[in-house]
Amino acid sequence: MRNTRNMHDMNDPARLYRESAVRGASPVGLIVILYEEVVRSLRRAQRGIEQGNIEERTLGVSHAIRVIGHLQSVLNFEAGGDVARDLSAFYNAARTQILRANSGAHAKPIETLATGFSAVAEAWKQVDREVGDPSSGLPAIPSIYSIQADGSTVYMRG
């Protein structure tokens, strides 16, 4: 039996673009990509709630929670200090809000979270621009995350 899902994924232009972006991303750029994935997943969940599509809602919520968990798992609390602790608290609160909104099928809190994650993604984009600027004096990798990129595979460790 052929696996049509894998064949479909290989022909999905959006997926191919995202995979290419990951391969060429800076370490901070990888964080931005993960935030954008959270936003995309939350918007999917929001659409599912608004359309009464339980499967779409569940897929969006589940993926958002997994990506947030990954972002939290690679935080470097020793080097990141208060910023890492604040991000961890943000991730915990976000997961709690997502689960509450999902259980009550409320789209507005999901929309608010998507907007919040989008704003944080924009802040990370600014960090990425400044890190890419040698005159900024910033380190190449923010100390709140421990990240390594190796060719087409991305390794993140906390």
C-alpha positions in Angstrom: 0.0 0.0 0.0 1.4 3.4 -1.0 1.7 6.1 1.6 -0.2 8.9 -0.1 0.3 11.3 2.8 4.1 11.3 2.3 3.6 11.7 -1.5 1.2 14.6 -0.8 3.6 16.3 1.6 6.4 16.1 -1.0 4.2 18.0 -3.4 3.0 20.6 -0.9 4.7 23.9 -1.9 4.1 25.5 1.5 5.7 22.6 3.3 8.7 22.6 0.8 9.1 26.3 1.4 9.1 25.9 5.2 11.6 23.1 5.0 13.9 25.2 2.8 13.5 28.1 5.3 14.6 25.9 8.2 17.7 24.7 6.3 18.7 28.3 5.6 17.7 29.9 8.9 20.0 31.3 11.5 19.6 30.0 15.1 17.3 32.9 16.0 15.5 32.4 12.7 14.7 28.9 13.8 13.0 30.3 16.9 11.0 32.7 14.6 9.9 29.7 12.5 8.7 27.9 15.6 6.7 30.9 16.7 5.2 31.3 13.2 4.2 27.6 13.5 2.4 28.3 16.7 0.5 31.2 15.1 -0.4 29.1 12.1 -1.6 26.2 14.4 -3.6 28.6 16.6 -5.3 30.2 13.5 -6.1 26.6 12.3 -7.7 25.9 15.7 -9.6 29.2 15.6 -11.0 28.4 12.1 -12.0 24.9 13.4 -13.9 26.5 16.3 -15.6 29.1 14.1 -16.6 26.4 11.5 -17.6 23.8 14.1 -14.9 21.5 12.7 -13.7 19.5 15.7 -10.9 17.7 13.8 -9.4 21.0 12.5 -9.7 22.5 15.9 -8.0 19.5 17.6 -5.2 19.3 15.1 -4.4 23.0 15.5 -4.5 22.9 19.3 -2.4 19.7 19.5 0.2 21.1 17.1 0.4 24.5 18.9 0.8 22.8 22.3 3.6 20.5 20.9 5.5 23.4 19.4 5.2 25.5 22.6 6.4 22.5 24.6 9.4 22.3 22.3 10.2 26.0 22.6 10.0 25.6 26.4 12.2 22.4 26.4 15.1 24.2 24.7 15.2 27.1 27.1 18.6 27.6 28.8 17.6 28.7 32.3 21.3 28.9 33.5 22.3 31.4 30.8 18.9 32.9 30.1 18.1 33.9 33.7 14.9 35.9 34.2 14.2 36.1 30.5 14.1 32.3 30.2 12.0 32.0 33.3 9.6 34.6 32.0 9.3 32.8 28.7 8.7 29.5 30.5 5.9 31.1 32.5 4.5 32.6 29.2 4.5 29.1 27.6 2.8 27.5 30.6 0.1 30.2 30.6 -0.4 29.9 26.9 -0.9 26.1 27.1 -3.4 26.6 29.9 -5.3 29.2 27.9 -5.3 27.0 24.8 -6.7 24.1 26.7 -9.4 26.2 28.3 -10.4 27.8 25.0 -10.5 24.4 23.3 -12.6 22.7 26.0 -15.2 25.5 25.7 -14.8 25.9 22.0 -14.1 29.6 22.4 -12.4 31.2 19.4 -11.6 34.7 20.9 -8.9 33.5 23.4 -7.2 31.5 20.6 -7.2 34.6 18.4 -5.7 36.6 21.3 -3.0 34.1 21.8 -2.2 34.0 18.1 -1.8 37.8 18.1 0.4 37.5 21.2 2.7 34.9 19.7 2.8 36.9 16.5 4.0 39.9 18.4 6.7 37.9 20.1 7.7 36.5 16.7 8.2 40.0 15.5 10.4 40.8 18.4 12.5 37.7 17.6 12.7 38.8 14.0 14.2 42.1 15.2 16.7 40.2 17.3 17.6 38.1 14.2 18.2 41.3 12.2 20.4 42.7 15.0 22.3 39.4 15.5 22.9 39.3 11.7 24.4 42.8 11.9 28.1 42.5 13.0 28.1 46.1 14.2 25.4 45.3 16.9 27.9 43.5 19.1 25.3 40.8 19.9 26.3 37.1 20.1 25.2 34.9 17.2 23.0 32.8 19.5 20.8 34.2 22.2 21.8 32.7 25.5 18.2 31.9 26.5 18.1 29.0 24.0 20.7 26.4 23.2 20.5 25.8 19.5 22.7 24.2 16.9 22.0 23.9 13.1 23.6 21.2 11.1 22.8 21.3 7.3 19.3 20.2 6.7 18.8 18.9 10.2 18.1 21.1 13.1 19.2 20.1 16.5 17.9 21.9 19.6 19.0 21.1 23.1 18.3 22.6 26.4 
